[in-house]
């Protein structure tokens, strides 16, 4: 399998994407922002479509749209009373916008499919370096902000009592989430990236007894999903996205049922 350059590129890229998604996902679940992660993925679709229309890198378009939208959408969604309505409206608008840009750019249906559902095996060496660079930025940022982020995510009352800059922490986290969505979309596509961000972390919630333990479980499960998906896709020639999604869903169901009986 590793005799082929495209498989080596896919392996390295998916490894870093899984690590980033696994770590960020723990805080997404703790902060109850799964729906927002889904919305940012659809905004990423619009950004990638805009990039195709403008003739620039789809990854650059995803980053541009998700970064600009994360703060504004996130600020609205922080108010729980208006969260679902605001996110639903933005989600619908950007989905339509993405379809418009694809139509105007005369992109082929295959290109549209790659944006929506991912095409990790077609990533080149330059794309790998770009993803690794973005992943390193996210990981360093999480490391620097870890104490504040963990405190604010798992003990909001305590964070307020300690007078932590909770609003600033939330905004910074939303920026990191936007970058993670743009990175993760390269594996499972813009419409399914929230699976890689939320499902391993949701499973880890049942397995880990501390924040670090949940992060370890989440990263491990994300790696299992992408590595297993790449291998199964290689031997069957079926879409890697299908296998990643199936593996993560199966693991979640098994753990959930086991914990429910215990």
Buried (B, 14 or more C-beta within 10 A) or exposed (E): EEEEEEBBBBBBBBBBBBBBBBBBBBBBBBBEBBBBBBBBBBBBBBBBBBBBBEEEBBBBBBBBBBBEBBBEBBBBBBEEEEBEEBBEEBBEEBBEBBBBBBEEBEBEEEBBEBBBBBBBBEBEEEBBEBBBEBBEBBBEBBEEBBEBBBBBBBEBEEBEEEEBEBEEBBBBBBBBBBBBBBBBBBBBBBBBBBBBBBBBBBBBBBBBEEBEEBBBBBBBBBBBBBBBBBBBBBEEEEBBBBBBBBBBBEBBEEBEEEEEEE
